[in-house]
């Protein structure tokens, strides 16, 4: 479970900024599989160098979650 800190750069309002996060071994592969199942990737894959790759996903029912790949 990820809980974002309030920021002037963040459009998500306080009280709605917790997100379910799933860790995968290969985020690019996960992205393709999710797209095939009707999910929408919001903004593509973002990377914090040497730390994590992440993407925001909205499933076919409109639920939002985050997928991450950590660097080992």
Secondary structure as GFF3:
##gff-version 3
##sequence-region A 1 72
A	DSSP	beta_strand	2	3	.	.	.	ID=ss1
A	DSSP	beta_strand	18	19	.	.	.	ID=ss2
A	DSSP	beta_strand	21	23	.	.	.	ID=ss3
A	DSSP	alpha_helix	27	36	.	.	.	ID=ss4
A	DSSP	beta_strand	40	48	.	.	.	ID=ss5
A	DSSP	beta_strand	52	58	.	.	.	ID=ss6
A	DSSP	beta_strand	64	70	.	.	.	ID=ss7
###
